[in-house]
Amino acid sequence: PFVIVCNHQASLDLLGMVEVIPERCVPIAKRELLYLGTVGWACWLSGIIFIERRRRDAAIEVISRTASTMRRENV
C-alpha cells in the first residue's frame, strides 16, 4: 500500500493524473472541487471521495470510514 499526493496546478492536470494513478486507487479530494463546473461533475461521477478541509474532525471521519471500507473490500 502507498499514498500518492498530487498537487496539481490547473484542472487539466487531472487528465495526466488519471494516466499515472494505479487501477486500485481510491481518490480523495477537497470538497471545493465539487463546485468547479464540469470538473466537479466529472470528479463526482468518477467516484472521488470528497473531504471538507475546514472541518478537520469531519475530514478525519471520512478518511477513517474510507480506510475501513478499503480494508473490508480488500481494495
Backbone as numpy.savetxt, mean C-alpha at the origin, in Angstrom:
# Nx Ny Nz CAx CAy CAz Cx Cy Cz
10.95 -13.09 3.94 10.12 -11.89 3.94 10.99 -10.63 3.94
10.49 -9.59 3.35 11.19 -8.33 3.33 10.21 -7.19 3.13
10.69 -5.97 3.32 9.88 -4.77 3.15 10.52 -3.93 2.05
9.73 -3.47 1.12 10.19 -2.57 0.06 9.58 -1.21 0.34
10.41 -0.19 0.42 9.93 1.17 0.64 10.16 1.97 -0.64
9.10 2.51 -1.18 9.20 3.29 -2.42 8.86 4.74 -2.11
9.80 5.60 -2.33 9.58 7.03 -2.13 9.52 7.68 -3.50
8.38 7.55 -4.14 8.26 8.04 -5.51 8.12 9.55 -5.53
8.49 10.14 -6.65 8.47 11.59 -6.81 7.30 12.09 -7.64
6.67 11.22 -8.40 5.55 11.61 -9.25 4.60 10.42 -9.38
3.37 10.69 -9.78 2.39 9.60 -9.90 2.77 8.61 -10.99
3.56 9.02 -11.97 3.99 8.09 -13.01 4.98 7.06 -12.48
5.62 7.35 -11.37 6.55 6.38 -10.77 5.84 5.08 -10.40
4.54 5.17 -10.16 3.77 3.97 -9.82 3.87 2.92 -10.92
3.92 3.37 -12.16 4.00 2.44 -13.28 5.30 1.63 -13.22
6.39 2.28 -12.89 7.67 1.59 -12.77 7.71 0.67 -11.57
7.11 1.10 -10.48 7.11 0.28 -9.27 6.35 -1.02 -9.48
5.31 -0.99 -10.29 4.53 -2.19 -10.56 5.41 -3.26 -11.20
6.38 -2.86 -11.97 7.25 -3.81 -12.66 8.27 -4.47 -11.73
8.67 -3.81 -10.66 9.72 -4.36 -9.79 9.20 -4.97 -8.49
7.97 -4.71 -8.15 7.41 -5.25 -6.90 7.10 -6.73 -7.10
7.50 -7.58 -6.16 7.24 -9.02 -6.28 5.75 -9.35 -6.37
5.45 -10.50 -6.93 4.07 -10.93 -7.14 3.30 -11.08 -5.83
3.94 -11.64 -4.80 3.26 -11.87 -3.52 3.47 -10.70 -2.57
3.18 -9.52 -3.04 3.41 -8.30 -2.27 2.06 -7.72 -1.82
2.04 -7.17 -0.63 0.86 -6.49 -0.13 1.20 -5.01 0.01
0.74 -4.18 -0.92 1.10 -2.76 -0.88 0.30 -1.99 0.16
0.98 -1.09 0.85 0.36 -0.19 1.83 0.75 1.22 1.43
-0.23 2.13 1.42 0.03 3.51 1.00 -0.69 4.48 1.91
-0.26 5.72 1.86 -0.93 6.75 2.66 -2.32 7.02 2.08
-3.25 7.28 2.96 -4.65 7.46 2.58 -4.85 8.63 1.61
-3.98 9.61 1.66 -4.11 10.78 0.80 -4.12 10.41 -0.69
-3.50 9.27 -1.04 -3.47 8.85 -2.44 -4.86 8.56 -3.00
-5.79 8.24 -2.11 -7.16 7.97 -2.56 -7.78 9.17 -3.27
-7.31 10.35 -2.96 -7.92 11.58 -3.47 -7.18 12.16 -4.67
-6.39 11.35 -5.36 -5.65 11.81 -6.53 -6.32 11.40 -7.84
-7.62 11.51 -7.88 -8.36 11.24 -9.12 -8.21 9.81 -9.59
-7.82 9.64 -10.85 -7.71 8.30 -11.42 -6.62 7.47 -10.75
-5.58 8.12 -10.25 -4.53 7.39 -9.53 -5.11 6.77 -8.27
-5.93 7.52 -7.54 -6.57 6.99 -6.34 -7.49 5.82 -6.64
-8.27 5.95 -7.71 -9.16 4.85 -8.11 -8.36 3.62 -8.47
-7.29 3.82 -9.23 -6.45 2.68 -9.64 -5.82 2.01 -8.42
-5.36 2.79 -7.46 -4.78 2.23 -6.24 -5.82 1.41 -5.48
-7.01 1.97 -5.34 -8.07 1.30 -4.60 -8.48 0.00 -5.30
-8.63 0.06 -6.62 -9.03 -1.12 -7.38 -7.96 -2.21 -7.38
-6.70 -1.82 -7.24 -5.63 -2.81 -7.26 -5.40 -3.44 -5.89
-6.17 -3.03 -4.89 -6.09 -3.68 -3.59 -5.08 -3.10 -2.62
-4.63 -1.89 -2.87 -3.69 -1.26 -1.94 -4.39 -1.01 -0.61
-3.68 -1.25 0.47 -4.21 -1.02 1.81 -3.78 0.38 2.24
-4.74 1.19 2.59 -4.46 2.59 2.92 -4.38 2.79 4.43
-3.42 3.61 4.85 -3.30 3.98 6.26 -3.39 5.49 6.39
-3.94 5.92 7.50 -4.05 7.34 7.78 -2.88 7.74 8.69
-1.89 8.38 8.11 -0.66 8.67 8.83 -0.85 9.64 9.99
-1.85 10.47 9.93 -2.08 11.45 11.00 -2.64 10.80 12.27
-3.22 9.62 12.12 -3.78 8.89 13.27 -2.91 7.66 13.50
-1.83 7.85 14.24 -0.82 6.82 14.43 -1.39 5.49 14.92
-2.25 5.55 15.94 -2.83 4.33 16.50 -3.65 3.56 15.46
-4.43 4.30 14.66 -5.24 3.66 13.63 -4.35 3.04 12.55
-3.27 3.73 12.18 -2.35 3.21 11.17 -1.68 1.93 11.66
-1.26 1.91 12.90 -0.63 0.72 13.48 -1.63 -0.43 13.51
-2.87 -0.15 13.83 -3.91 -1.18 13.86 -4.13 -1.79 12.48
-4.19 -0.95 11.46 -4.38 -1.45 10.08 -3.20 -2.33 9.68
-1.99 -1.89 9.99 -0.81 -2.68 9.63 -0.78 -3.99 10.40
-1.18 -3.98 11.66 -1.23 -5.21 12.46 -2.24 -6.20 11.91
-3.43 -5.70 11.56 -4.44 -6.59 10.98 -3.98 -7.15 9.65
-3.32 -6.32 8.86 -2.80 -6.78 7.57 -1.76 -7.87 7.77
-0.85 -7.67 8.71 0.19 -8.67 8.99 -0.44 -9.98 9.46
-1.44 -9.91 10.32 -2.12 -11.12 10.80 -2.78 -11.87 9.65
-3.44 -11.14 8.77 -4.08 -11.76 7.61 -3.05 -12.39 6.70
-1.93 -11.71 6.50 -0.87 -12.25 5.64 -0.32 -13.55 6.21
-0.13 -13.61 7.52 0.37 -14.83 8.15 -0.66 -15.96 8.03
-1.92 -15.63 8.28 -2.98 -16.62 8.23 -3.15 -17.19 6.82
-3.04 -16.32 5.80 -3.24 -16.75 4.42 -1.92 -17.13 3.72
-0.83 -17.13 4.47 0.49 -17.49 3.95 0.89 -16.66 2.73
0.71 -15.35 2.85 1.08 -14.42 1.77 2.48 -13.91 2.06
